[in-house]
Amino acid sequence: MSRPAQRRHRYTYAEYLDHDTVSSARHEFLDGDIYAMAGGTPEHAALCTALATVLSNLLDGGPCHVFSSDLRVRVLATGLAAYPDLTVICGPIERDPESRVTVTNPTLVVEVLSDGTEDWDRSEKLEHYRQIPTLSECLLVSHREPRFELWRREGDGRWTCLVAGAGEKLSLDSLRVELDINDIYRRGRVDG
C-alpha cells in the first residue's frame, strides 16, 4: 500500500499578511503560497533609483505619485500580492479591503528584470498585472542592455508592446511623460 501524497500547507491571504508584517524580508503571495523575494544587485538597485528619480521629477506637482518597491500591490482579480520595483498611482490611492498598507489601483508598474525573475516577470506576473482595471501600462526594464519593453492597454482593452533601446525615447501615455533610455541607463550605471 502506498502512502498518500503529503499535503503542503496552503496559506490564506490573512496568514500571508501576518507573516509578511513580522518578517524582515518581503514576500509575494499567490494561490496559497508565500514566496520570498531575492535581494537585488547594485546594478538593479541603481537602475530602480534612476527610474524613480526621473519619474518623480517629471511628475512633480501633478496628480501622479511614484512609489518604491516597499509598496505592496494586490491584484484583486487573481489574488497576487506583489512588490513591483516601482509603482505609479494617479489620483487617490485605493487600498486593499483586507490590508490598509496594500494598494489596488496602480496606473503604471515597473519591473527591472533580473536573471532570477525575468521569465516570471515577462509571463505569469505580467498576466496578473494586466487584470488590474486601473493599470494602463507596465514597463519591463532590461538588466542586460539599454532596452525598455512597454506593455500598454489600448482603448479597446487589448494590450500592445512597444520596445525602445539605446538612443531612443519612450512615451508613457498614461503619465504624459517621455523617458530618454540613454539618460536612465547613464544615471543607473554602477562603475567598479
Buried (B, 14 or more C-beta within 10 A) or exposed (E): EEEEEEEEEEBEBEBBBEEBEEEEEBBBBBEBEBBEBEEBBEBBBBBBBBBBBBBBEBBEEEEBBBBEBEBBBBBBEBBBBBBBBBBBBBEEEEBBEBBEEBBBBBBBBBBBBBEEBBEBBBEEBBEBBBEBEBBBBBBBBBBEEBBBBBBBBEEEEEBEEBEBBEEBEBBBBBBEBEBBBEEBBEBBEEEE
